[in-house]
Amino acid sequence: MIEFIVQLLITPVILLIAAKWMDGVHIENTKAAIYTSVSIIVVGFLVGWLLTLILNIATLGIFWIIGLGIVTRTIAYAIIIEIIDQFRKDFNTRGFLPSLWLSIILAVSWGVVDIIF
């Protein structure tokens, strides 16, 4: 539970930092970052497993077999970020590549939270 709360706290900060430093990511304000981060976490929880399963089937489980399941999970979260981008007016990514980089940044930061807690 503490891990989930920490993720809810650090994800908006990561989104704001990414919007400041990455050219392809735009977020309007802190309130938008909070709503977007909650959206990413909730949609990731609800649909992320399905996207990961589809990607594992599409790649014949290659990444999962060699222990790199994080690759398919990161691509699934990039797709989720693109979906959130379509529904939120105050959050914008220009193309799939910024979403992929944002997904990688989120995966690394959430991994650090997992290690700490």
Backbone as a printed PyTorch tensor [residue, N CA C, xyz], in Angstrom:
tensor([[[  0.8280,  -1.1970,   0.0000],
         [  0.0000,   0.0000,   0.0000],
         [  0.8720,   1.2600,   0.0000]],

        [[  1.9510,   1.2290,   0.7720],
         [  2.8450,   2.3870,   0.8220],
         [  3.4900,   2.6080,  -0.5490]],

        [[  3.8270,   1.5120,  -1.2200],
         [  4.4150,   1.6000,  -2.5530],
         [  3.4640,   2.3040,  -3.5210]],

        [[  2.1780,   1.9760,  -3.4590],
         [  1.1770,   2.5950,  -4.3240],
         [  1.0600,   4.0930,  -4.0320]],

        [[  1.0610,   4.4550,  -2.7610],
         [  0.9610,   5.8720,  -2.3820],
         [  2.1860,   6.6370,  -2.8630]],

        [[  3.3660,   6.0320,  -2.7380],
         [  4.5880,   6.6850,  -3.2140],
         [  4.5410,   6.8530,  -4.7340]],

        [[  4.0350,   5.8400,  -5.4410],
         [  3.8820,   5.9750,  -6.8920],
         [  2.9340,   7.1200,  -7.2400]],

        [[  1.8460,   7.2470,  -6.4720],
         [  0.9150,   8.3560,  -6.7150],
         [  1.5650,   9.7070,  -6.4510]],

        [[  2.5310,   9.7440,  -5.5540],
         [  3.1940,  11.0030,  -5.2410],
         [  4.3060,  11.3520,  -6.2290]],

        [[  5.0510,  10.3510,  -6.6870],
         [  6.1980,  10.6720,  -7.5530],
         [  5.8290,  10.7730,  -9.0290]],

        [[  4.7620,  10.1220,  -9.4500],
         [  4.4110,  10.1450, -10.8710],
         [  4.0820,  11.5450, -11.3830]],

        [[  3.2980,  12.3610, -10.6570],
         [  3.0800,  13.7270, -11.1640],
         [  4.3680,  14.5480, -11.2410]],

        [[  5.2700,  14.3300, -10.2900],
         [  6.5460,  15.0450, -10.3110],
         [  7.3490,  14.6340, -11.5470]],

        [[  7.3570,  13.3420, -11.8380],
         [  8.0620,  12.8510, -13.0180],
         [  7.4380,  13.4260, -14.2900]],

        [[  6.1110,  13.4860, -14.3380],
         [  5.4420,  14.0610, -15.5160],
         [  5.8110,  15.5350, -15.6960]],

        [[  5.8530,  16.2810, -14.6080],
         [  6.2160,  17.7030, -14.7050],
         [  7.6630,  17.8770, -15.1470]],

        [[  8.5630,  17.0500, -14.6070],
         [  9.9710,  17.1230, -15.0100],
         [ 10.1240,  16.7300, -16.4750]],

        [[  9.4330,  15.6750, -16.8870],
         [  9.5050,  15.2440, -18.2850],
         [  8.9610,  16.3210, -19.2210]],

        [[  7.8870,  16.9780, -18.8160],
         [  7.3140,  18.0390, -19.6530],
         [  8.2860,  19.2070, -19.7840]],

        [[  9.0680,  19.4360, -18.7410],
         [ 10.0260,  20.5370, -18.7780],
         [ 11.2470,  20.1970, -19.6320]],

        [[ 11.7220,  18.9530, -19.5690],
         [ 12.9720,  18.5920, -20.2180],
         [ 12.8100,  17.9030, -21.5650]],

        [[ 11.6540,  17.3310, -21.8380],
         [ 11.4520,  16.6340, -23.1130],
         [ 10.6340,  17.5050, -24.0580]],

        [[ 11.0660,  17.5700, -25.3040],
         [ 10.3680,  18.4030, -26.2840],
         [  8.9960,  17.8580, -26.6520]],

        [[  8.8220,  16.5400, -26.6480],
         [  7.5880,  15.9460, -27.1290],
         [  6.5030,  15.7690, -26.0930]],

        [[  6.7580,  16.1930, -24.8520],
         [  5.7690,  16.0240, -23.7800],
         [  5.3410,  17.4040, -23.2910]],

        [[  4.0250,  17.6160, -23.2350],
         [  3.4890,  18.8880, -22.7450],
         [  2.3930,  18.6020, -21.7230]],

        [[  2.5000,  19.2690, -20.5890],
         [  1.4530,  19.1890, -19.5690],
         [  1.2350,  20.6040, -19.0520]],

        [[ -0.0220,  20.9840, -18.8570],
         [ -0.3310,  22.3760, -18.5740],
         [  0.0700,  22.8400, -17.1820]],

        [[ -0.3040,  22.0680, -16.1420],
         [ -0.0320,  22.5260, -14.7790],
         [  0.0450,  21.3280, -13.8340]],

        [[  0.2190,  21.6170, -12.5490],
         [  0.3510,  20.5640, -11.5450],
         [ -0.9270,  19.7550, -11.4070]],

        [[ -2.0650,  20.4240, -11.4680],
         [ -3.3510,  19.7270, -11.3700],
         [ -3.5010,  18.7250, -12.5110]],

        [[ -3.1180,  19.1360, -13.7140],
         [ -3.1750,  18.2360, -14.8640],
         [ -2.2190,  17.0660, -14.6870]],

        [[ -1.0490,  17.3180, -14.1060],
         [ -0.0810,  16.2440, -13.8540],
         [ -0.6400,  15.2230, -12.8740]],

        [[ -1.3410,  15.6960, -11.8540],
         [ -1.9330,  14.7830, -10.8630],
         [ -3.0190,  13.9320, -11.5170]],

        [[ -3.9210,  14.5550, -12.2560],
         [ -5.0000,  13.8040, -12.9110],
         [ -4.4510,  12.8350, -13.9650]],

        [[ -3.4420,  13.2690, -14.7030],
         [ -2.8530,  12.4100, -15.7190],
         [ -2.1470,  11.2220, -15.0850]],

        [[ -1.4340,  11.4570, -13.9910],
         [ -0.7280,  10.3530, -13.3380],
         [ -1.7060,   9.3360, -12.7580]],

        [[ -2.7950,   9.8170, -12.1720],
         [ -3.8180,   8.8970, -11.6620],
         [ -4.4270,   8.1070, -12.8260]],

        [[ -4.6570,   8.7820, -13.9470],
         [ -5.2040,   8.1050, -15.1210],
         [ -4.2510,   7.0260, -15.6280]],

        [[ -2.9630,   7.3370, -15.6980],
         [ -1.9790,   6.3620, -16.1690],
         [ -1.9290,   5.1640, -15.2350]],

        [[ -1.9300,   5.4050, -13.9330],
         [ -1.8490,   4.3130, -12.9710],
         [ -3.1070,   3.4480, -13.0170]],

        [[ -4.2760,   4.0730, -13.0620],
         [ -5.5280,   3.3090, -13.0600],
         [ -5.6960,   2.5310, -14.3680]],

        [[ -5.4870,   3.1830, -15.5000],
         [ -5.6240,   2.4820, -16.7800],
         [ -4.5460,   1.4030, -16.9010]],

        [[ -3.3520,   1.6920, -16.4070],
         [ -2.2970,   0.6870, -16.4060],
         [ -2.6680,  -0.5240, -15.5740]],

        [[ -3.3110,  -0.2900, -14.4570],
         [ -3.7480,  -1.3950, -13.6020],
         [ -4.8620,  -2.2000, -14.2670]],

        [[ -5.7970,  -1.5060, -14.8980],
         [ -6.9530,  -2.1790, -15.4830],
         [ -6.6630,  -2.8460, -16.8280]],

        [[ -5.8440,  -2.2050, -17.6600],
         [ -5.6480,  -2.6750, -19.0310],
         [ -4.2040,  -3.1180, -19.2990]],

        [[ -3.2780,  -2.7160, -18.4550],
         [ -1.8650,  -3.0080, -18.6940],
         [ -1.5620,  -4.4840, -18.8200]],

        [[ -2.1850,  -5.2920, -18.0120],
         [ -1.9440,  -6.7380, -18.0800],
         [ -2.3940,  -7.3050, -19.4120]],

        [[ -3.5100,  -6.7780, -19.9450],
         [ -4.0230,  -7.2660, -21.2220],
         [ -3.0900,  -6.8810, -22.3720]],

        [[ -2.6300,  -5.6390, -22.3760],
         [ -1.6960,  -5.2040, -23.4110],
         [ -0.3920,  -5.9850, -23.3290]],

        [[  0.0920,  -6.2220, -22.1150],
         [  1.3140,  -6.9950, -21.9380],
         [  1.1260,  -8.4170, -22.4520]],

        [[ -0.0240,  -9.0130, -22.1630],
         [ -0.3190, -10.3550, -22.6530],
         [ -0.3430, -10.3840, -24.1810]],

        [[ -0.9900,  -9.4120, -24.7880],
         [ -1.0600,  -9.3470, -26.2520],
         [  0.3370,  -9.1870, -26.8450]],

        [[  1.1550,  -8.3200, -26.2500],
         [  2.5210,  -8.1350, -26.7550],
         [  3.3630,  -9.3870, -26.5590]],

        [[  3.1660, -10.0880, -25.4410],
         [  3.9000, -11.3500, -25.2310],
         [  3.4960, -12.3960, -26.2590]],

        [[  2.2220, -12.4590, -26.5790],
         [  1.7640, -13.4090, -27.5990],
         [  2.2960, -13.0020, -28.9790]],

        [[  2.2700, -11.7100, -29.2700],
         [  2.7380, -11.2340, -30.5730],
         [  4.2320, -11.4870, -30.7800]],

        [[  5.0120, -11.4300, -29.7000],
         [  6.4560, -11.6750, -29.8060],
         [  6.8030, -13.1210, -29.4870]],

        [[  5.7840, -13.9510, -29.3810],
         [  5.9540, -15.3640, -29.0460],
         [  6.6440, -15.5580, -27.6920]],

        [[  6.5110, -14.5710, -26.8290],
         [  7.0440, -14.6790, -25.4780],
         [  8.5580, -14.5870, -25.3910]],

        [[  9.1980, -14.1160, -26.4540],
         [ 10.6620, -14.0600, -26.4940],
         [ 11.2210, -13.2400, -25.3250]],

        [[ 10.6780, -12.0470, -25.1010],
         [ 11.2000, -11.1990, -24.0330],
         [ 10.9410, -11.8210, -22.6660]],

        [[  9.8060, -12.4520, -22.5170],
         [  9.4760, -13.0850, -21.2420],
         [ 10.4010, -14.2700, -20.9760]],

        [[ 10.6780, -15.0670, -22.0180],
         [ 11.5230, -16.2500, -21.8720],
         [ 12.9480, -15.8600, -21.4740]],

        [[ 13.4890, -14.8020, -22.0740],
         [ 14.8720, -14.4290, -21.7600],
         [ 14.9650, -13.4810, -20.5590]],

        [[ 13.8570, -13.2710, -19.8850],
         [ 13.8800, -12.4780, -18.6660],
         [ 13.7790, -10.9850, -18.8610]],

        [[ 13.3540, -10.5580, -20.0280],
         [ 13.2150,  -9.1320, -20.3030],
         [ 11.7520,  -8.7520, -20.4900]],

        [[ 10.9030,  -9.2590, -19.6090],
         [  9.4850,  -8.9500, -19.6760],
         [  9.1970,  -7.4720, -19.4880]],

        [[ 10.1540,  -6.7440, -18.9100],
         [  9.9920,  -5.2990, -18.7060],
         [  9.8600,  -4.5810, -20.0480]],

        [[ 10.4140,  -5.1620, -21.1160],
         [ 10.3310,  -4.5310, -22.4380],
         [  8.8780,  -4.4730, -22.8970]],

        [[  8.1720,  -5.5970, -22.8140],
         [  6.7760,  -5.6000, -23.2440],
         [  5.9230,  -4.7560, -22.3140]],

        [[  6.2410,  -4.7630, -21.0220],
         [  5.4870,  -3.9480, -20.0620],
         [  5.6880,  -2.4540, -20.3470]],

        [[  6.9090,  -2.0690, -20.6940],
         [  7.2020,  -0.6690, -20.9990],
         [  6.4900,  -0.2310, -22.2740]],

        [[  6.4620,  -1.0730, -23.2800],
         [  5.7440,  -0.7540, -24.5190],
         [  4.2490,  -0.6610, -24.2380]],

        [[  3.7350,  -1.5390, -23.3710],
         [  2.3150,  -1.4810, -23.0020],
         [  2.0050,  -0.1480, -22.3240]],

        [[  2.8810,   0.3100, -21.4210],
         [  2.6490,   1.5990, -20.7710],
         [  2.7820,   2.7630, -21.7530]],

        [[  3.6380,   2.6470, -22.7560],
         [  3.7170,   3.6890, -23.7840],
         [  2.3920,   3.7740, -24.5490]],

        [[  1.7980,   2.6280, -24.8260],
         [  0.4830,   2.6080, -25.4890],
         [ -0.5670,   3.2290, -24.5710]],

        [[ -0.4970,   2.9270, -23.2790],
         [ -1.4340,   3.5040, -22.3090],
         [ -1.2730,   5.0160, -22.2460]],

        [[ -0.0330,   5.4940, -22.2830],
         [  0.2110,   6.9420, -22.2750],
         [ -0.3820,   7.5760, -23.5290]],

        [[ -0.2640,   6.9030, -24.6630],
         [ -0.8810,   7.4130, -25.9000],
         [ -2.4050,   7.4530, -25.7820]],

        [[ -2.9840,   6.4450, -25.1520],
         [ -4.4390,   6.4320, -24.9500],
         [ -4.8620,   7.5880, -24.0550]],

        [[ -4.1420,   7.8020, -22.9540],
         [ -4.4430,   8.9130, -22.0390],
         [ -4.2800,  10.2390, -22.7690]],

        [[ -3.2810,  10.3310, -23.6430],
         [ -3.0530,  11.5410, -24.4240],
         [ -4.2720,  11.8810, -25.2820]],

        [[ -4.9500,  10.8800, -25.8000],
         [ -6.1190,  11.1210, -26.6400],
         [ -7.3210,  11.6350, -25.8570]],

        [[ -7.4010,  11.3000, -24.5820],
         [ -8.5770,  11.6620, -23.7830],
         [ -8.3840,  12.9080, -22.9220]],

        [[ -7.1640,  13.3090, -22.6800],
         [ -6.9140,  14.4770, -21.8220],
         [ -6.4620,  15.6520, -22.6890]],

        [[ -7.1070,  16.7780, -22.5120],
         [ -6.7680,  17.9760, -23.2830],
         [ -5.5270,  18.6820, -22.7330]],

        [[ -5.2320,  18.4860, -21.4300],
         [ -4.1280,  19.2030, -20.7930],
         [ -2.8320,  18.4040, -20.7660]],

        [[ -2.8110,  17.2540, -21.4390],
         [ -1.6220,  16.4110, -21.5350],
         [ -1.4310,  16.0310, -22.9880]],

        [[ -0.2160,  16.2190, -23.5100],
         [  0.0150,  15.9520, -24.9220],
         [  1.4130,  15.3830, -25.1200]],

        [[  1.4820,  14.3180, -25.9080],
         [  2.7730,  13.8050, -26.3660],
         [  2.7490,  13.8250, -27.8860]],

        [[  3.8450,  14.2460, -28.4630],
         [  3.9210,  14.3430, -29.9190],
         [  4.4960,  13.0490, -30.4960]],

        [[  3.6310,  12.0930, -30.7340],
         [  4.0650,  10.8430, -31.3280],
         [  4.3220,   9.7590, -30.2860]],

        [[  4.7100,   8.5910, -30.7940],
         [  4.9040,   7.4350, -29.9270],
         [  6.2440,   7.4710, -29.2060]],

        [[  7.2770,   8.0350, -29.8240],
         [  8.6110,   8.0260, -29.2250],
         [  8.6760,   8.7760, -27.8910]],

        [[  8.0970,   9.9920, -27.7640],
         [  8.0840,  10.6230, -26.4370],
         [  7.3000,   9.8110, -25.4060]],

        [[  6.2350,   9.1540, -25.8440],
         [  5.4790,   8.2960, -24.9250],
         [  6.3300,   7.1180, -24.4760]],

        [[  7.1120,   6.5720, -25.3860],
         [  7.9940,   5.4660, -25.0360],
         [  9.0640,   5.9110, -24.0440]],

        [[  9.6610,   7.0620, -24.2850],
         [ 10.6710,   7.5760, -23.3450],
         [ 10.0590,   7.8770, -21.9840]],

        [[  8.8740,   8.4390, -21.9830],
         [  8.1810,   8.7100, -20.7150],
         [  7.8640,   7.4000, -20.0020]],

        [[  7.4790,   6.3950, -20.7440],
         [  7.2140,   5.0810, -20.1700],
         [  8.4810,   4.4770, -19.5660]],

        [[  9.6120,   4.6460, -20.2360],
         [ 10.8860,   4.1500, -19.7090],
         [ 11.2480,   4.8720, -18.4220]],

        [[ 11.0740,   6.1830, -18.4020],
         [ 11.3730,   6.9690, -17.2010],
         [ 10.4810,   6.5270, -16.0500]],

        [[  9.1920,   6.3360, -16.3220],
         [  8.2690,   5.8740, -15.2810],
         [  8.6360,   4.4700, -14.7990]],

        [[  9.0120,   3.5800, -15.7170],
         [  9.3790,   2.2160, -15.3330],
         [ 10.6080,   2.2160, -14.4260]],

        [[ 11.5930,   3.0410, -14.7460],
         [ 12.7950,   3.1160, -13.9200],
         [ 12.4660,   3.6780, -12.5440]],

        [[ 11.6850,   4.7440, -12.5030],
         [ 11.3540,   5.3440, -11.2070],
         [ 10.4900,   4.4200, -10.3580]],

        [[  9.5230,   3.7250, -10.9900],
         [  8.6970,   2.7800, -10.2470],
         [  9.5300,   1.5820,  -9.7910]],

        [[ 10.5330,   1.2000, -10.6020],
         [ 11.4440,   0.1340, -10.1970],
         [ 12.2480,   0.5080,  -8.9650]],

        [[ 12.6890,   1.7620,  -8.9150],
         [ 13.4250,   2.2390,  -7.7400],
         [ 12.5190,   2.2110,  -6.5120]],

        [[ 11.2540,   2.6060,  -6.6760],
         [ 10.3080,   2.5470,  -5.5650],
         [ 10.1170,   1.1030,  -5.1140]],

        [[ 10.0300,   0.1680,  -6.0690],
         [  9.9000,  -1.2450,  -5.7220],
         [ 11.0940,  -1.7330,  -4.9120]],

        [[ 12.2800,  -1.3140,  -5.3050],
         [ 13.4950,  -1.7320,  -4.5960],
         [ 13.5180,  -1.1510,  -3.1860]],

        [[ 13.1330,   0.1040,  -3.0530],
         [ 13.1610,   0.7630,  -1.7390],
         [ 12.1310,   0.1640,  -0.8060]],

        [[ 10.9310,  -0.1020,  -1.3170],
         [  9.8670,  -0.6130,  -0.4450],
         [  9.6650,  -2.0910,  -0.6520]]])
